[in-house]
Amino acid sequence: MALSGIGGRLYRGETSIDFIAKRRRWYAFSGLLIIVSAIALGTQGLKLGIEFKGGSVFTVQAPSVTVADGQAALKSAGISTESIVQKIGTGKLRLQTTDLPQSTISAARSALATTFKVDASNIDIQTVGPSWGKEITHKAIYGLIGFLLVVMLYLAMAFEPKMAISAIIAVIHDVFITVGIYALVGFDVTPATVIGFLTILGYSLYDTVVVFDKVRENTKGITSTAKFTYSEAANLAVNQTLVRSFNTSVIALLPVASILFVGAGLLGAGTLKDLSLALFIGLATGTYSSIFIATPLLAALREREPAMQALAKRVSARSGSQGGSHSLHEDTIDKNTAGVVTSTHSKESHERGPRNQPKRKPRRR
């Protein structure tokens, strides 16, 4: 029963979580994640897929396959360079090597067919040249940079510049943490991963724009009054959109989690794994950053303005004159929930009618 109307209470300001005042905690947590991601990238680096660095991939499907047998087969074929052998699902083995000459590829196919007792024609081989891989890498980088530029231009036109700066910082925060987790887990970065990155950029911005739109509505004409500071109005906006962000994120994460754990984990679909992991991490970090990073950062930037500092002083003086009884709930700023406020003085004046006037003596006829 206590949680049944939490959304309405948060929207009206009856219940409030102070996200803005505790922003240092969120910054510290994000800083910890960024440090871990930087260490993972520096020590392990990203494992680029064959599409980016080139090479050869052998896929073997047999009743019984093991990683050790696959490594032994490649060694018997004279492949002493770095290779990645992975078991995909049940009865399927994926072996990735560097760029090999045609003679070595034929020898590796024969060795794998002998080891796993399958026909050589049933072994799938995919070969990508290093030049093509570099071209794909450049296109992926250009795509990410172009996306960020377009987003910055849109945000600068649709919102104020400081909102655009805060949103871009939140997006970079999401991408860096996602890339760091990829390096930590050791998944291959493929074109599907890049598609996942672009998707999470869009989702992160969507959630941030929803919150910022409410912030803009709550802070419209805020300097003309001395009822609440910019941080208080921004915090109310986060609380008003909190339930919506949570519900949207859960609904989006459930199907992505099923793709990640069922499609990739149990069925062994490699492409689904690359895409779903980026989506799962990105959706979670995107929701987190829009609430705990983007809006507190925006409030910190706006509170440095002279007009907002003067507003904060007026609000503090007004609260002190009222004995500290002022609260944002009493002066709610949303037009849909504010209603018509009637003061006690006007109510008393309205009640003063003829019955409250002094009685006159009746006239004699």
Order of alpha helices (4+ residues) and beta strands (2+ residues): alpha-alpha-beta-alpha-beta-alpha-beta-beta-alpha-beta-alpha-alpha-beta-alpha-alpha-alpha-alpha-alpha-alpha-alpha
